[in-house]
Amino acid sequence: MAQKSKDKSTYTSIVGLGILVTLMWISDRILYPFGGWPMLRIINYILMIAAVVLIIQKFIKLTKQANK
């Protein structure tokens, strides 16, 4: 039972991070349409890449747990 709730929280965090990355990408397109504020864009991209890496790590961890 504890494993199912742990898997559900992992799925929830993966979906939440995916939504966060999508919203960050949309805000990047809305706020910086003509390439303004380059330093803020760089920070935004770094945060988006970090979130994508975290999603991949969580997904790999989840698949390894499922294979056991």
Secondary structure, 3 states (H helix, E strand, C coil): CHHHHHHHHHHHHHHHHHHHHHHHHHHHHHHCCCCCCHHHHHHHHHHHHHHHHHHHHHHHHHHHHHHC
